[in-house]
Amino acid sequence: MKMHLNIATRDLDASVAFYSTLLGAQPAKKLDDYALFITEQPGLELALDFDKDANAPFGQHFGIVVDSPEAVEAQIERLNVAGYATDVEREETCCYANQTKVWASDPEGRRWETYFVHEDTEERDQDDAGATCCA
């Protein structure tokens, strides 16, 4: 089973570069107005469509769950080497789980997290102010 996502982008080449880094894969298909990634880990078909008016919705994010904290560290390295800004959280509580994760944003501003869950927790977040960690 695979998940399919279709994402609109104002800059197809920049989005292909970002998602190639994020997914550790090259597109299976690349045309002037379309690119398609097909990956096994994660099981995903990601279609990118050129749309000069694309605008990422505010308040959403996407995630890739990995099998080890070392996989998160490898993602951090891959994103940093490619020059993408990252936010790293190591063994922090978020959404009722202790997690290690890295955040990066695509060219449209969509936030992506790559994360590993160390263990479930009773607390939602480490922040006592009530702000959610996933925003």
C-alpha positions, 0 to 999 in steps of 0.5 A, a space after each residue: 500500500 502507498 499513499 498518494 499526495 498531489 502538491 501544487 508548486 510555483 517553482 517545480 525545479 526548486 520543489 523537485 530539488 527539495 523533495 529529492 533531498 527529503 525523500 532521498 530519491 529522484 523523480 520517476 517522471 519529470 516533465 515541464 509542468 509535472 514530476 512524480 516521485 515513487 518511493 518504497 520507504 516511505 510508501 509514497 507516490 508524490 505528484 508535483 504540479 506546476 501552478 503559478 498561483 499555488 499557495 500552501 495552506 497555513 497550519 498544516 504539516 506533513 511527516 515521515 516516520 522513520 525506524 531509528 534516531 539514526 535515520 533522523 540524523 541521516 535526514 538532518 545531514 542530507 538536508 543540511 548538505 543540500 542547504 535547507 534550513 532545519 529545526 532539530 528536536 532530540 528526545 523532546 515530548 510532542 503529541 504524547 510521545 518522546 521523539 527525535 525529529 527534524 523539520 524542513 520547509 518546501 519552497 511553498 512553505 509546507 513544513 515536513 517533519 522526519 521523526 522517530 518515536 522513542 516512547 509514548 508519554 502521558 504529556 502532550 508537549 514539554 512546553 508548559 505554556 500550552 503551545 503545541 509543538 507540531 505547529 
